[in-house]
Amino acid sequence: MSAILEGTPDKRLVLVTGRAYPELAEKVAECLGTEILETTAYDFANGEMYVRFTKPVRGADVFVLQCHSGDINKWIMEQLIMIDALKRASARSITVVAPFLGYSRQDKKHRGREPITARLIFDLFHAAGADRIMTVDLHAAQEQGFFDGPVDHLTAMPVLLDYVRSAVDLSNATIVSPDAGRIKVSEQWAAKLGNLPLAFIHKQRDITRPNHAEAHGIIGDVDGRDCVVVDDMVDTAGTICEAVRTLNESGAKSVTLVATHGLLSGPAVERLKNCGAHEIVFMDTVPIPEEKRLPNMTVLSVAPLLAAGIRSVFEEGSVAILLEGLPEDMRPRNIYA
């Protein structure tokens, strides 16, 4: 149920999970050398949810892991209920662990009378009783300012970089940003992989149509190059497949898609199957079941990264060091999900 880590004899770490993706929580617990606290959770006939923790959490530092995928509104609500239960059970601290934070793409107003729903989600967690939030690769890093407390913004970049170094011929590689908004991240990728050439796709998004954008051209040289397209999430895969088509038409030797969050909604899998990508690489921040996995798809485990972040917070150490890579004791673990 709990872990007493070296150097923290008077503290108690407790990991709890919702029902969205308990398999990931099991992997995180294994990395931490602990167990998940048993939880009673069920739905009433009208859809209301009930949550109760079967053992005391008084005075514990509790980490509430929940993946915002599938029935996203239900799982966010369940996590809020778990936080409320922990607050009323006198937990010493409550940390929300959301590998993929729902609604994070709605981080600003494009037109009048629109919500900023990402801010609302942070406000809901704060109102429920969360002391801090841990997540991976927000849609926009400045969203950390939406929460009135610490936000541990982990990045999957070191894990993905290690894989790309082993899977792509970097002597002939070009890093491609799928749009202007991802150029800064793509620049970081290019620098960390040995100052590789950088290109970006000029596209225009129709803000009146969700999940829709059109590519209008490429800025940068991709002819005969092994292109690595870097993005934060793939939802319906329409825009990312359009990017692959544009690169192939421009003479790219191969195209590798790399993204942290493989949401894979609706027609995404069929589109990815036919898009012409050489390889597709995701983290398992949300469940990617076998029926959605393709022969050219690689899914890497985010569990060691989350475990390292949780341990750093619990031991009051630096989370920033994870920007450079996983700790030595986490690296030997299975990187595949």
C-alpha positions as CSV (number, residue, x, y, z in Angstrom):
1,M,0.0,0.0,0.0
2,S,2.7,2.5,0.9
3,A,6.4,3.0,0.4
4,I,9.0,4.4,2.8
5,L,11.9,5.6,0.6
6,E,15.4,6.0,1.9
7,G,16.0,9.2,3.8
8,T,12.3,9.8,4.5
9,P,11.5,7.8,7.6
10,D,8.6,10.0,8.8
11,K,6.9,10.1,5.4
12,R,4.5,7.8,3.7
13,L,3.9,7.6,-0.1
14,V,0.5,6.2,-1.3
15,L,-0.4,5.6,-4.9
16,V,-4.0,5.4,-5.9
17,T,-5.6,5.0,-9.3
18,G,-8.9,5.4,-11.0
19,R,-10.5,2.9,-13.4
20,A,-9.4,4.5,-16.7
21,Y,-6.0,2.8,-17.0
22,P,-5.1,0.8,-13.9
23,E,-2.5,-1.2,-15.9
24,L,-0.3,2.0,-16.1
25,A,-0.6,2.5,-12.4
26,E,0.6,-1.1,-11.8
27,K,3.7,-0.4,-13.9
28,V,4.4,2.8,-12.0
29,A,4.0,1.0,-8.7
30,E,6.4,-1.6,-9.8
31,C,9.0,1.0,-10.7
32,L,8.5,2.6,-7.3
33,G,8.7,-0.7,-5.4
34,T,5.3,-0.2,-3.9
35,E,1.7,-1.3,-4.3
36,I,-1.5,0.5,-5.3
37,L,-3.8,1.3,-2.4
38,E,-7.0,-0.8,-2.8
39,T,-10.0,1.3,-3.8
40,T,-13.7,0.6,-3.9
41,A,-15.2,2.3,-6.9
42,Y,-18.5,1.7,-8.7
43,D,-21.2,3.4,-10.7
44,F,-24.8,3.9,-9.6
45,A,-27.6,3.1,-12.0
46,N,-28.0,6.7,-12.9
47,G,-24.3,7.2,-13.7
48,E,-23.2,8.7,-10.4
49,M,-19.9,7.3,-9.0
50,Y,-18.8,6.1,-5.6
51,V,-15.2,6.0,-4.3
52,R,-13.8,4.8,-1.0
53,F,-10.3,3.9,0.0
54,T,-10.1,0.7,2.0
55,K,-7.2,1.7,4.3
56,P,-6.3,4.9,6.1
57,V,-4.4,7.7,4.3
58,R,-4.1,10.1,7.2
59,G,-0.8,12.0,7.0
60,A,0.2,10.3,3.8
61,D,1.5,11.9,0.6
62,V,-1.0,10.6,-1.9
63,F,-0.5,10.5,-5.7
64,V,-3.8,10.1,-7.6
65,L,-3.1,8.7,-11.1
66,Q,-5.9,8.8,-13.7
67,C,-5.7,8.8,-17.5
68,H,-8.0,11.2,-19.3
69,S,-9.0,9.1,-22.2
70,G,-12.0,7.3,-23.6
71,D,-14.9,8.5,-21.6
72,I,-12.9,11.5,-20.6
73,N,-15.5,13.4,-18.7
74,K,-16.3,10.4,-16.5
75,W,-12.7,9.8,-15.6
76,I,-12.0,13.5,-14.8
77,M,-15.0,13.4,-12.5
78,E,-13.9,10.2,-10.9
79,Q,-10.5,11.8,-10.2
80,L,-12.1,14.8,-8.6
81,I,-14.2,12.5,-6.3
82,M,-11.0,10.6,-5.3
83,I,-9.3,13.9,-4.4
84,D,-12.3,15.0,-2.3
85,A,-12.3,11.6,-0.5
86,L,-8.6,12.0,0.2
87,K,-8.9,15.5,1.5
88,R,-11.7,14.5,3.9
89,A,-9.6,11.5,5.0
90,S,-6.8,13.9,6.1
91,A,-4.1,13.1,3.5
92,R,-1.0,15.3,4.1
93,S,-0.7,16.2,0.5
94,I,-2.6,15.3,-2.7
95,T,-0.9,15.2,-6.1
96,V,-2.9,14.8,-9.3
97,V,-1.0,12.6,-11.8
98,A,-2.6,13.0,-15.2
99,P,-0.2,11.6,-17.9
100,F,-2.5,13.2,-20.5
101,L,-4.4,16.2,-19.2
102,G,-7.9,16.4,-20.7
103,Y,-8.9,19.6,-22.4
104,S,-5.4,20.9,-22.6
105,R,-5.7,21.9,-26.2
106,Q,-8.4,24.4,-25.2
107,D,-5.8,26.8,-23.7
108,K,-6.9,30.1,-25.3
109,K,-9.7,31.9,-27.0
110,H,-9.7,31.9,-30.8
111,R,-13.0,33.8,-31.1
112,G,-15.5,35.6,-28.8
113,R,-17.7,33.8,-26.4
114,E,-15.4,30.7,-26.2
115,P,-14.3,29.1,-22.9
116,I,-10.7,28.5,-21.8
117,T,-11.5,25.0,-20.7
118,A,-7.9,24.1,-19.8
119,R,-8.0,26.7,-17.1
120,L,-11.4,25.4,-15.9
121,I,-9.9,21.9,-15.4
122,F,-7.0,23.2,-13.3
123,D,-9.5,25.2,-11.2
124,L,-11.6,22.1,-10.6
125,F,-8.6,20.2,-9.3
126,H,-7.7,23.0,-7.0
127,A,-11.2,23.4,-5.7
128,A,-11.4,19.6,-5.1
129,G,-8.3,19.8,-2.9
130,A,-5.3,19.0,-5.0
131,D,-2.0,20.5,-3.8
132,R,0.0,20.0,-7.0
133,I,-0.4,18.5,-10.5
134,M,1.9,16.3,-12.5
135,T,1.4,15.8,-16.2
136,V,3.4,15.0,-19.4
137,D,3.8,17.3,-22.4
138,L,1.0,19.8,-22.1
139,H,-0.4,21.2,-25.3
140,A,1.1,24.5,-24.3
141,A,3.7,24.8,-21.5
142,Q,2.3,28.1,-20.3
143,E,-0.8,26.3,-19.0
144,Q,1.2,25.6,-15.9
145,G,0.2,29.2,-14.9
146,F,-3.4,28.1,-14.8
147,F,-2.9,26.3,-11.5
148,D,-2.4,28.1,-8.2
149,G,0.3,25.7,-6.9
150,P,3.2,23.6,-8.2
151,V,2.8,22.0,-11.6
152,D,5.4,19.3,-12.5
153,H,5.5,19.4,-16.3
154,L,7.3,16.3,-17.3
155,T,8.4,15.7,-20.8
156,A,8.7,12.5,-22.8
157,M,11.3,14.0,-25.0
158,P,14.4,12.2,-23.4
159,V,12.7,8.8,-23.8
160,L,11.6,9.5,-27.3
161,L,15.0,10.9,-28.2
162,D,16.7,7.7,-27.0
163,Y,14.4,5.6,-29.2
164,V,14.8,7.8,-32.3
165,R,18.6,7.7,-32.0
166,S,18.4,3.9,-32.3
167,A,15.8,3.8,-35.0
168,V,16.6,6.6,-37.5
169,D,19.7,7.2,-39.6
170,L,20.6,10.6,-38.1
171,S,23.2,11.3,-40.8
172,N,20.4,11.9,-43.2
173,A,17.6,13.0,-40.9
174,T,15.5,16.2,-40.8
175,I,13.3,17.2,-37.9
176,V,9.9,18.4,-39.1
177,S,7.5,20.6,-37.1
178,P,3.9,19.8,-38.2
179,D,3.0,23.5,-37.8
180,A,4.4,26.8,-36.7
181,G,3.3,26.3,-33.1
182,R,5.6,23.3,-32.6
183,I,8.7,25.0,-34.0
184,K,10.3,25.6,-30.6
185,V,9.9,22.0,-29.5
186,S,11.2,20.8,-32.9
187,E,14.3,23.1,-32.5
188,Q,15.0,21.4,-29.2
189,W,14.8,18.0,-30.9
190,A,17.1,19.1,-33.7
191,A,19.7,20.5,-31.2
192,K,19.6,17.4,-29.0
193,L,20.1,15.1,-32.0
194,G,23.2,16.9,-33.1
195,N,22.0,20.1,-34.7
196,L,20.0,18.4,-37.4
197,P,18.3,20.4,-40.2
198,L,14.8,21.7,-39.4
199,A,11.8,22.1,-41.6
200,F,8.2,23.0,-40.8
201,I,4.9,22.5,-42.6
202,H,2.8,25.6,-43.2
203,K,-0.8,24.7,-42.5
204,Q,-4.0,26.5,-41.9
205,R,-6.5,25.3,-39.3
206,D,-10.2,25.9,-39.7
207,I,-11.2,26.9,-36.1
208,T,-14.9,26.3,-37.0
209,R,-14.2,22.6,-37.7
210,P,-12.5,20.4,-35.0
211,N,-9.6,18.2,-35.9
212,H,-9.2,19.8,-39.4
213,A,-6.3,21.5,-40.9
214,E,-4.8,21.7,-44.4
215,A,-1.1,21.7,-45.3
216,H,-0.1,24.4,-47.8
217,G,3.6,23.7,-48.2
218,I,7.0,23.0,-46.6
219,I,9.6,25.5,-45.4
220,G,13.0,23.7,-45.4
221,D,14.7,20.9,-47.4
222,V,13.2,17.4,-47.1
223,D,14.0,16.0,-50.5
224,G,15.7,12.6,-50.1
225,R,15.8,13.0,-46.3
226,D,14.6,10.7,-43.5
227,C,12.0,13.0,-41.9
228,V,11.0,12.9,-38.2
229,V,7.7,14.6,-37.5
230,V,7.4,15.6,-33.8
231,D,4.0,16.5,-32.2
232,D,2.4,16.4,-28.8
233,M,-0.8,14.4,-29.6
234,V,-2.5,12.5,-32.4
235,D,-6.3,12.5,-32.1
236,T,-8.1,11.7,-35.3
237,A,-4.8,11.8,-37.2
238,G,-6.2,13.9,-40.1
239,T,-3.7,16.7,-39.8
240,I,-0.6,14.5,-39.1
241,C,-1.5,12.2,-42.1
242,E,-1.8,15.3,-44.3
243,A,1.7,16.2,-43.1
244,V,3.0,12.8,-44.1
245,R,1.4,13.1,-47.5
246,T,2.9,16.5,-48.1
247,L,6.4,15.3,-47.1
248,N,6.2,12.2,-49.4
249,E,5.0,14.4,-52.3
250,S,8.0,16.7,-51.6
251,G,10.5,13.8,-52.0
252,A,11.1,12.7,-48.4
253,K,13.0,9.3,-48.3
254,S,11.0,8.2,-45.3
255,V,8.7,9.8,-42.6
256,T,8.7,8.8,-38.9
257,L,5.9,10.1,-36.8
258,V,6.7,10.7,-33.1
259,A,4.1,12.0,-30.6
260,T,3.6,11.7,-26.8
261,H,-0.1,11.1,-26.7
262,G,-1.7,8.6,-29.1
263,L,-5.4,9.4,-28.5
264,L,-6.4,7.6,-31.8
265,S,-10.0,8.6,-31.9
266,G,-12.5,7.7,-34.6
267,P,-10.8,7.1,-38.0
268,A,-7.3,7.6,-36.7
269,V,-6.0,4.0,-37.0
270,E,-7.3,3.6,-40.5
271,R,-5.7,6.9,-41.5
272,L,-2.4,6.0,-40.0
273,K,-2.5,2.6,-41.7
274,N,-2.8,4.3,-45.1
275,C,-0.7,7.4,-44.6
276,G,2.6,6.1,-45.8
277,A,4.6,6.6,-42.6
278,H,7.7,4.4,-42.1
279,E,7.1,4.2,-38.4
280,I,4.8,5.7,-35.8
281,V,6.0,6.1,-32.2
282,F,3.8,6.9,-29.2
283,M,4.1,6.9,-25.4
284,D,1.4,5.0,-23.4
285,T,0.1,8.1,-21.6
286,V,-3.3,6.8,-22.6
287,P,-4.3,3.2,-23.3
288,I,-3.5,2.0,-26.8
289,P,-5.1,-1.4,-27.0
290,E,-3.9,-4.2,-29.3
291,E,-6.6,-3.7,-31.8
292,K,-5.4,-0.1,-32.4
293,R,-1.7,-1.1,-32.8
294,L,-0.3,-1.3,-36.3
295,P,2.7,-3.4,-37.5
296,N,4.8,-0.2,-37.9
297,M,3.7,1.3,-34.5
298,T,5.9,1.4,-31.5
299,V,4.5,2.2,-28.1
300,L,7.0,3.2,-25.3
301,S,6.2,3.0,-21.6
302,V,5.8,6.3,-19.7
303,A,5.8,4.4,-16.3
304,P,9.5,4.9,-15.5
305,L,9.2,8.7,-16.2
306,L,6.1,9.0,-14.0
307,A,7.7,6.9,-11.3
308,A,10.8,9.1,-11.3
309,G,8.7,12.2,-11.1
310,I,6.6,10.9,-8.2
311,R,9.8,9.8,-6.3
312,S,11.4,13.2,-6.9
313,V,8.3,15.0,-5.5
314,F,8.0,12.7,-2.5
315,E,11.7,13.0,-1.6
316,E,11.5,16.8,-2.2
317,G,14.2,16.6,-4.9
318,S,14.5,18.2,-8.3
319,V,12.1,17.3,-11.0
320,A,14.0,19.5,-13.5
321,I,16.8,16.9,-13.8
322,L,14.3,14.6,-15.6
323,L,14.4,17.0,-18.5
324,E,17.8,15.5,-19.3
325,G,16.7,11.9,-19.0
326,L,15.7,9.1,-16.7
327,P,17.6,8.3,-13.5
328,E,20.0,5.4,-13.9
329,D,17.9,2.9,-11.9
330,M,14.9,3.6,-14.2
331,R,16.7,3.2,-17.5
332,P,17.1,-0.6,-17.5
333,R,13.4,-1.1,-17.3
334,N,11.4,-2.3,-20.3
335,I,10.9,0.7,-22.5
336,Y,8.0,-0.9,-24.4
337,A,4.4,-0.8,-23.3
